[in-house]
Amino acid sequence: MSYASRFLTHSRKIRNASNVLRSEPAILVRWFSGGTCSSIGKGDDLIEIQRRGFNSSTDGLLSGVNRAVDPNIYMVGWVRGFNGNISRMARTMGIPVVGSISNKRFSCLQMHLIRGFATDAGLPPHQEIGMPSLSPTMTEGNIARWLKKEGDKISPGEVLCEVETDKATVEMECMEEGYLAKIVLGDGAKEIKVGQVIAITVEEEDDIAKFKDYEPPKGDAADGGKKSSASPPPMKEVAEKPASSPQPNVSKAVESSKAGDRIFSSPLAKKLAEDHNVPLQSIKGTGPDGHIVKADIEDYLASYGKEATTPFSKAATLDYTDLPHTQIRKVTASRLLLSKQTIPHYYLTVDTCVDKLMELRSQLNTLQEASGGKRISVNDLVIKAAALALRKVPQCNSSWTNDYIRQYHNVNINVAVQTDNGLYVPVVRDADKKGLSKIAEEIKHLAQKAKDNSLKPEDYEGGTFTVSNLGGPFGVKQFCAIINPPQSGILAVGSAEKRVIPGVGPDQFKFASFMPVTLSCDHRVIDGAIGAEWLKAFKGYIENPESMLL
């Protein structure tokens, strides 16, 4: 009997025994692999299937069939011969399918698709679309806007919505044909955990109306997203910490003390203390067994009443605005904290004379203007010099792991760009091999994309070294930057200033412009002498810029 006829013959029986299939999905694999129908339910057949390399988990059933070791299994060919739609047939039988086994290329980096069941609630077969993971560091994201609305027909390759990741706003595309039945989380939804359901799709247009009041099951990944946006911990938890100053909510502070023991007081004393913002921790009770009574509160107010209420009157006049964290700011904060806590930083600073550099820049910009090219900035020259110094001292173009030091053969320079949304570090790849005109053009293009919040993952991933310039645009004289992990070095560039230096004769002097730069190093990777050698090479390129053109 052919595979197709065997499948159709037993589909009704399997549909009536969906519970068996969910608990023992390997039985269906046995059918596809050429086993006999009479072997269904036998434990030895399941063991044999597992031994042969099938994935017998429910969600991995069909992918396990594709990975079968037996070369005689023609699962994909059979599916194509049956109109290539195994997902619809398997779903009719109540089998969960993750994604698709067709040759469609996934548009997103990681799309979370879960095939739904025709449940007891009367919902038809459907597909839950989860928040995708669009960057290596992404744990949650925001929905900027939906480009499709409920009821729209969707096709593979069409853009569903725009997702704000920890780095940029990325378009999320459809992967299967169908209809958008329900948008679970609409425009502007914040802090959505990766995998949390954001929409429902169906294959039949008539099924759309059945999901009008659909809500994701409780206990789903959605709970994590909701918890992340929940209100701060109640005041009681804060009040349980030791307090040396008056607390505004004294009724909660009654149950705590510096030693962790409970403070006992009469109800009237508690009420009086709360009305006058009196901290019970600072009062010694004179009642039975040390209880605080009304007289103790009155004595305290008579002696310290003004001092007790002053801090609260000042706090009540504060005017402030709470600004919510953006995704990029949260990720930047966590990475910088990790860097400062785990990477042993040390810093090397040198002054570089930039008179020849400024003269060369002026000459090059004259040529650029004549040819219609982008103007070259000092930062472009700094990036080129840093890239060439990394090629000369490759130990600084490395990163630390617990088992080895990885030394990169590509010199990819991240450039720090400040925007209204936070700090971005787009990358200029192979900067050591590119001309100054090309570097200038790429940096201006990447900086504009960062300000427009339209950077793609490939625009900021894969850097091996970072340059941060606060001198030219902001006039900062000198600073020490925090290393961008997993890199082992970052160059902080200060502003150039004119100085008086000795001339040829004893009574002669002249002016020269010097630009201080500070190299932050990971001491696990870059020893002090290696860092100094890199700075020497960098300074040589800056003070003799013609050598960068060779």
Secondary structure, 3 states (H helix, E strand, C coil): CCHHHHHHHHHHHHHCCHHHHHHCCHHHHHHHCCCCHHHCCCHHHHHHHHHCCCCCCCCCHHHHHHCCCCCCCCHHHHHHHCCCCHHHHHHHCCCCCCCCCCCCCCCCCCCEEEECCCCCCCCCCCEEEECCCCCCCCCEEEEEEECCCCCCEECCCCEEEEEECCCCEEEEECCCCEEEEEECCCCCCCCEECCCEEEEEECCHHHHHHHCCCCCCCCCCHHHHHHHCCCCCCHHHHHCCCCCCCCCCHHHHCCCCCCCCCCCECHHHHHHHHHCCCCHHHCCCCCHHHCECHHHHHHHHHHHHHHHHHHHHHHCCCCCCCCCCCHHHHHHHHHHHHHHHHCCEEEEEEEEECHHHHHHHHHHHHHHHHHCCCCCCHHHHHHHHHHHHHHHCHHHCEEECCCCEEECCCCCEEECEEECCEEECCEECCHHHCCHHHHHHHHHHHHHHHHCCCCCHHHHCCCCEEEEECCCCCCCCCCCCCCCCCECEEEEECCCEEEEEECCCCCCEEEEEEEEEEEEEECCCCCHHHHHHHHHHHHHHHHCHHHHHC
